[in-house]
Amino acid sequence: MQHVSSQELIRRAVRCQVCPHCHRRPKHSETLGPLVPRACEPACAIFLHLPELEAVAAAHANAPGAYETAIRDSVCPTCKLTPSAGDFCADQMARTCPLSAYGKQVIELIEGLLAVR
């Protein structure tokens, strides 16, 4: 039996459920399995902020829509991926940031994993 950390379990789940649909994924990376890190992960808002997202999912479980505010309050102000990060982040407003585009899906995925664990 293999024991993995919750962070690694979340990474694998995101790779299965979110990465194949992401507009920023590297070409042909949708064919990779969940154990293989993608080349884009070091610069992905989702993967960079997994600990914060896990905390958001744990604190706001079953609160409809609360995840968006929590992400905007706890993740966006400290994000270093764009020059305009924070309240006026151009990527967040245009929904080109993976966290903005897939935030709900990621939070629901984490909530489900936390409920099982």
mmCIF file of the C-alpha atoms, coordinates in Angstrom:
data_MODEL
# 
_entry.id   MODEL 
# 
loop_
_atom_site.group_PDB 
_atom_site.id 
_atom_site.type_symbol 
_atom_site.label_atom_id 
_atom_site.label_alt_id 
_atom_site.label_comp_id 
_atom_site.label_asym_id 
_atom_site.label_entity_id 
_atom_site.label_seq_id 
_atom_site.pdbx_PDB_ins_code 
_atom_site.Cartn_x 
_atom_site.Cartn_y 
_atom_site.Cartn_z 
_atom_site.occupancy 
_atom_site.B_iso_or_equiv 
_atom_site.pdbx_formal_charge 
_atom_site.auth_seq_id 
_atom_site.auth_comp_id 
_atom_site.auth_asym_id 
_atom_site.auth_atom_id 
_atom_site.pdbx_PDB_model_num 
ATOM 1   C CA . MET A 1 1   ? 0.000   0.000  0.000   1.00 0.00 ? 1   MET A CA 1 
ATOM 2   C CA . GLN A 1 2   ? 1.320   3.398  -0.954  1.00 0.00 ? 2   GLN A CA 1 
ATOM 3   C CA . HIS A 1 3   ? 0.909   6.323  1.445   1.00 0.00 ? 3   HIS A CA 1 
ATOM 4   C CA . VAL A 1 4   ? 1.125   9.770  -0.086  1.00 0.00 ? 4   VAL A CA 1 
ATOM 5   C CA . SER A 1 5   ? 0.792   13.195 1.477   1.00 0.00 ? 5   SER A CA 1 
ATOM 6   C CA . SER A 1 6   ? -2.427  15.137 1.034   1.00 0.00 ? 6   SER A CA 1 
ATOM 7   C CA . GLN A 1 7   ? -0.531  17.664 -1.109  1.00 0.00 ? 7   GLN A CA 1 
ATOM 8   C CA . GLU A 1 8   ? 0.672   14.932 -3.480  1.00 0.00 ? 8   GLU A CA 1 
ATOM 9   C CA . LEU A 1 9   ? -2.801  13.408 -3.620  1.00 0.00 ? 9   LEU A CA 1 
ATOM 10  C CA . ILE A 1 10  ? -4.244  16.818 -4.527  1.00 0.00 ? 10  ILE A CA 1 
ATOM 11  C CA . ARG A 1 11  ? -1.541  17.334 -7.187  1.00 0.00 ? 11  ARG A CA 1 
ATOM 12  C CA . ARG A 1 12  ? -2.413  13.996 -8.766  1.00 0.00 ? 12  ARG A CA 1 
ATOM 13  C CA . ALA A 1 13  ? -6.136  14.729 -8.708  1.00 0.00 ? 13  ALA A CA 1 
ATOM 14  C CA . VAL A 1 14  ? -5.613  18.155 -10.284 1.00 0.00 ? 14  VAL A CA 1 
ATOM 15  C CA . ARG A 1 15  ? -3.471  16.587 -13.005 1.00 0.00 ? 15  ARG A CA 1 
ATOM 16  C CA . CYS A 1 16  ? -6.294  14.133 -13.773 1.00 0.00 ? 16  CYS A CA 1 
ATOM 17  C CA . GLN A 1 17  ? -9.264  16.470 -13.567 1.00 0.00 ? 17  GLN A CA 1 
ATOM 18  C CA . VAL A 1 18  ? -8.043  19.980 -14.384 1.00 0.00 ? 18  VAL A CA 1 
ATOM 19  C CA . CYS A 1 19  ? -4.804  19.837 -16.374 1.00 0.00 ? 19  CYS A CA 1 
ATOM 20  C CA . PRO A 1 20  ? -6.241  18.063 -19.451 1.00 0.00 ? 20  PRO A CA 1 
ATOM 21  C CA . HIS A 1 21  ? -8.631  21.010 -19.954 1.00 0.00 ? 21  HIS A CA 1 
ATOM 22  C CA . CYS A 1 22  ? -6.275  23.873 -19.105 1.00 0.00 ? 22  CYS A CA 1 
ATOM 23  C CA . HIS A 1 23  ? -5.590  26.384 -21.855 1.00 0.00 ? 23  HIS A CA 1 
ATOM 24  C CA . ARG A 1 24  ? -1.985  26.768 -20.619 1.00 0.00 ? 24  ARG A CA 1 
ATOM 25  C CA . ARG A 1 25  ? -1.037  23.090 -20.662 1.00 0.00 ? 25  ARG A CA 1 
ATOM 26  C CA . PRO A 1 26  ? 1.980   22.072 -22.738 1.00 0.00 ? 26  PRO A CA 1 
ATOM 27  C CA . LYS A 1 27  ? 1.253   20.389 -26.046 1.00 0.00 ? 27  LYS A CA 1 
ATOM 28  C CA . HIS A 1 28  ? 0.383   16.675 -25.643 1.00 0.00 ? 28  HIS A CA 1 
ATOM 29  C CA . SER A 1 29  ? 0.629   16.823 -21.833 1.00 0.00 ? 29  SER A CA 1 
ATOM 30  C CA . GLU A 1 30  ? -2.973  15.600 -21.617 1.00 0.00 ? 30  GLU A CA 1 
ATOM 31  C CA . THR A 1 31  ? -1.593  12.156 -22.461 1.00 0.00 ? 31  THR A CA 1 
ATOM 32  C CA . LEU A 1 32  ? 0.564   12.074 -19.312 1.00 0.00 ? 32  LEU A CA 1 
ATOM 33  C CA . GLY A 1 33  ? -0.611  10.215 -16.222 1.00 0.00 ? 33  GLY A CA 1 
ATOM 34  C CA . PRO A 1 34  ? -1.260  11.757 -12.804 1.00 0.00 ? 34  PRO A CA 1 
ATOM 35  C CA . LEU A 1 35  ? 2.159   10.781 -11.450 1.00 0.00 ? 35  LEU A CA 1 
ATOM 36  C CA . VAL A 1 36  ? 4.006   12.875 -14.041 1.00 0.00 ? 36  VAL A CA 1 
ATOM 37  C CA . PRO A 1 37  ? 4.470   16.569 -13.214 1.00 0.00 ? 37  PRO A CA 1 
ATOM 38  C CA . ARG A 1 38  ? 3.749   18.898 -16.114 1.00 0.00 ? 38  ARG A CA 1 
ATOM 39  C CA . ALA A 1 39  ? 6.365   21.368 -17.350 1.00 0.00 ? 39  ALA A CA 1 
ATOM 40  C CA . CYS A 1 40  ? 3.957   24.223 -16.598 1.00 0.00 ? 40  CYS A CA 1 
ATOM 41  C CA . GLU A 1 41  ? 3.496   23.394 -12.878 1.00 0.00 ? 41  GLU A CA 1 
ATOM 42  C CA . PRO A 1 42  ? 6.300   25.648 -11.539 1.00 0.00 ? 42  PRO A CA 1 
ATOM 43  C CA . ALA A 1 43  ? 4.533   28.669 -13.044 1.00 0.00 ? 43  ALA A CA 1 
ATOM 44  C CA . CYS A 1 44  ? 0.928   27.577 -12.386 1.00 0.00 ? 44  CYS A CA 1 
ATOM 45  C CA . ALA A 1 45  ? -1.112  29.482 -9.807  1.00 0.00 ? 45  ALA A CA 1 
ATOM 46  C CA . ILE A 1 46  ? -2.958  26.304 -8.835  1.00 0.00 ? 46  ILE A CA 1 
ATOM 47  C CA . PHE A 1 47  ? 0.143   24.256 -8.063  1.00 0.00 ? 47  PHE A CA 1 
ATOM 48  C CA . LEU A 1 48  ? 2.037   27.143 -6.468  1.00 0.00 ? 48  LEU A CA 1 
ATOM 49  C CA . HIS A 1 49  ? -0.802  27.851 -4.054  1.00 0.00 ? 49  HIS A CA 1 
ATOM 50  C CA . LEU A 1 50  ? -1.979  24.332 -3.161  1.00 0.00 ? 50  LEU A CA 1 
ATOM 51  C CA . PRO A 1 51  ? -1.439  24.768 0.613   1.00 0.00 ? 51  PRO A CA 1 
ATOM 52  C CA . GLU A 1 52  ? -3.561  27.932 0.601   1.00 0.00 ? 52  GLU A CA 1 
ATOM 53  C CA . LEU A 1 53  ? -6.208  26.255 -1.573  1.00 0.00 ? 53  LEU A CA 1 
ATOM 54  C CA . GLU A 1 54  ? -6.353  23.303 0.801   1.00 0.00 ? 54  GLU A CA 1 
ATOM 55  C CA . ALA A 1 55  ? -6.918  25.737 3.688   1.00 0.00 ? 55  ALA A CA 1 
ATOM 56  C CA . VAL A 1 56  ? -9.651  27.531 1.708   1.00 0.00 ? 56  VAL A CA 1 
ATOM 57  C CA . ALA A 1 57  ? -11.379 24.223 0.944   1.00 0.00 ? 57  ALA A CA 1 
ATOM 58  C CA . ALA A 1 58  ? -11.226 23.140 4.586   1.00 0.00 ? 58  ALA A CA 1 
ATOM 59  C CA . ALA A 1 59  ? -12.495 26.465 5.928   1.00 0.00 ? 59  ALA A CA 1 
ATOM 60  C CA . HIS A 1 60  ? -15.209 27.116 3.373   1.00 0.00 ? 60  HIS A CA 1 
ATOM 61  C CA . ALA A 1 61  ? -16.580 23.642 2.757   1.00 0.00 ? 61  ALA A CA 1 
ATOM 62  C CA . ASN A 1 62  ? -20.225 23.740 1.705   1.00 0.00 ? 62  ASN A CA 1 
ATOM 63  C CA . ALA A 1 63  ? -20.308 27.553 1.538   1.00 0.00 ? 63  ALA A CA 1 
ATOM 64  C CA . PRO A 1 64  ? -21.477 28.356 -2.008  1.00 0.00 ? 64  PRO A CA 1 
ATOM 65  C CA . GLY A 1 65  ? -19.367 31.007 -3.678  1.00 0.00 ? 65  GLY A CA 1 
ATOM 66  C CA . ALA A 1 66  ? -17.236 31.667 -0.599  1.00 0.00 ? 66  ALA A CA 1 
ATOM 67  C CA . TYR A 1 67  ? -14.208 30.114 -2.263  1.00 0.00 ? 67  TYR A CA 1 
ATOM 68  C CA . GLU A 1 68  ? -13.874 33.004 -4.762  1.00 0.00 ? 68  GLU A CA 1 
ATOM 69  C CA . THR A 1 69  ? -13.664 35.595 -2.011  1.00 0.00 ? 69  THR A CA 1 
ATOM 70  C CA . ALA A 1 70  ? -11.337 33.423 0.051   1.00 0.00 ? 70  ALA A CA 1 
ATOM 71  C CA . ILE A 1 71  ? -8.996  32.885 -2.906  1.00 0.00 ? 71  ILE A CA 1 
ATOM 72  C CA . ARG A 1 72  ? -9.041  36.583 -3.751  1.00 0.00 ? 72  ARG A CA 1 
ATOM 73  C CA . ASP A 1 73  ? -8.299  37.467 -0.107  1.00 0.00 ? 73  ASP A CA 1 
ATOM 74  C CA . SER A 1 74  ? -5.710  34.795 0.752   1.00 0.00 ? 74  SER A CA 1 
ATOM 75  C CA . VAL A 1 75  ? -3.962  33.881 -2.504  1.00 0.00 ? 75  VAL A CA 1 
ATOM 76  C CA . CYS A 1 76  ? -4.169  36.755 -4.968  1.00 0.00 ? 76  CYS A CA 1 
ATOM 77  C CA . PRO A 1 77  ? -2.495  39.469 -2.822  1.00 0.00 ? 77  PRO A CA 1 
ATOM 78  C CA . THR A 1 78  ? 0.662   37.356 -2.421  1.00 0.00 ? 78  THR A CA 1 
ATOM 79  C CA . CYS A 1 79  ? 0.797   35.969 -5.959  1.00 0.00 ? 79  CYS A CA 1 
ATOM 80  C CA . LYS A 1 80  ? 3.984   36.823 -7.832  1.00 0.00 ? 80  LYS A CA 1 
ATOM 81  C CA . LEU A 1 81  ? 3.022   35.383 -11.224 1.00 0.00 ? 81  LEU A CA 1 
ATOM 82  C CA . THR A 1 82  ? 1.844   38.646 -12.774 1.00 0.00 ? 82  THR A CA 1 
ATOM 83  C CA . PRO A 1 83  ? 2.821   42.278 -12.258 1.00 0.00 ? 83  PRO A CA 1 
ATOM 84  C CA . SER A 1 84  ? -0.818  43.152 -11.584 1.00 0.00 ? 84  SER A CA 1 
ATOM 85  C CA . ALA A 1 85  ? -1.537  40.470 -8.967  1.00 0.00 ? 85  ALA A CA 1 
ATOM 86  C CA . GLY A 1 86  ? -4.040  41.349 -6.266  1.00 0.00 ? 86  GLY A CA 1 
ATOM 87  C CA . ASP A 1 87  ? -7.330  43.223 -6.509  1.00 0.00 ? 87  ASP A CA 1 
ATOM 88  C CA . PHE A 1 88  ? -6.648  44.466 -10.015 1.00 0.00 ? 88  PHE A CA 1 
ATOM 89  C CA . CYS A 1 89  ? -5.035  41.381 -11.527 1.00 0.00 ? 89  CYS A CA 1 
ATOM 90  C CA . ALA A 1 90  ? -5.506  41.453 -15.282 1.00 0.00 ? 90  ALA A CA 1 
ATOM 91  C CA . ASP A 1 91  ? -5.280  37.642 -15.537 1.00 0.00 ? 91  ASP A CA 1 
ATOM 92  C CA . GLN A 1 92  ? -7.958  37.195 -12.869 1.00 0.00 ? 92  GLN A CA 1 
ATOM 93  C CA . MET A 1 93  ? -10.273 39.725 -14.492 1.00 0.00 ? 93  MET A CA 1 
ATOM 94  C CA . ALA A 1 94  ? -9.819  38.158 -17.939 1.00 0.00 ? 94  ALA A CA 1 
ATOM 95  C CA . ARG A 1 95  ? -10.147 34.637 -16.434 1.00 0.00 ? 95  ARG A CA 1 
ATOM 96  C CA . THR A 1 96  ? -6.836  33.605 -18.011 1.00 0.00 ? 96  THR A CA 1 
ATOM 97  C CA . CYS A 1 97  ? -5.279  32.713 -14.660 1.00 0.00 ? 97  CYS A CA 1 
ATOM 98  C CA . PRO A 1 98  ? -5.745  28.967 -14.102 1.00 0.00 ? 98  PRO A CA 1 
ATOM 99  C CA . LEU A 1 99  ? -6.842  29.674 -10.533 1.00 0.00 ? 99  LEU A CA 1 
ATOM 100 C CA . SER A 1 100 ? -9.538  32.023 -11.765 1.00 0.00 ? 100 SER A CA 1 
ATOM 101 C CA . ALA A 1 101 ? -10.649 29.726 -14.576 1.00 0.00 ? 101 ALA A CA 1 
ATOM 102 C CA . TYR A 1 102 ? -10.583 26.449 -12.604 1.00 0.00 ? 102 TYR A CA 1 
ATOM 103 C CA . GLY A 1 103 ? -10.778 27.608 -8.973  1.00 0.00 ? 103 GLY A CA 1 
ATOM 104 C CA . LYS A 1 104 ? -14.228 26.202 -8.312  1.00 0.00 ? 104 LYS A CA 1 
ATOM 105 C CA . GLN A 1 105 ? -13.310 22.836 -9.792  1.00 0.00 ? 105 GLN A CA 1 
ATOM 106 C CA . VAL A 1 106 ? -10.071 22.697 -7.773  1.00 0.00 ? 106 VAL A CA 1 
ATOM 107 C CA . ILE A 1 107 ? -11.787 23.630 -4.495  1.00 0.00 ? 107 ILE A CA 1 
ATOM 108 C CA . GLU A 1 108 ? -14.534 21.041 -5.044  1.00 0.00 ? 108 GLU A CA 1 
ATOM 109 C CA . LEU A 1 109 ? -11.884 18.442 -5.844  1.00 0.00 ? 109 LEU A CA 1 
ATOM 110 C CA . ILE A 1 110 ? -9.954  19.245 -2.663  1.00 0.00 ? 110 ILE A CA 1 
ATOM 111 C CA . GLU A 1 111 ? -13.154 19.235 -0.572  1.00 0.00 ? 111 GLU A CA 1 
ATOM 112 C CA . GLY A 1 112 ? -13.953 15.763 -1.875  1.00 0.00 ? 112 GLY A CA 1 
ATOM 113 C CA . LEU A 1 113 ? -10.478 14.489 -1.074  1.00 0.00 ? 113 LEU A CA 1 
ATOM 114 C CA . LEU A 1 114 ? -10.576 16.012 2.416   1.00 0.00 ? 114 LEU A CA 1 
ATOM 115 C CA . ALA A 1 115 ? -13.946 14.392 3.077   1.00 0.00 ? 115 ALA A CA 1 
ATOM 116 C CA . VAL A 1 116 ? -12.542 10.960 2.153   1.00 0.00 ? 116 VAL A CA 1 
ATOM 117 C CA . ARG A 1 117 ? -9.401  11.372 4.250   1.00 0.00 ? 117 ARG A CA 1 
# 
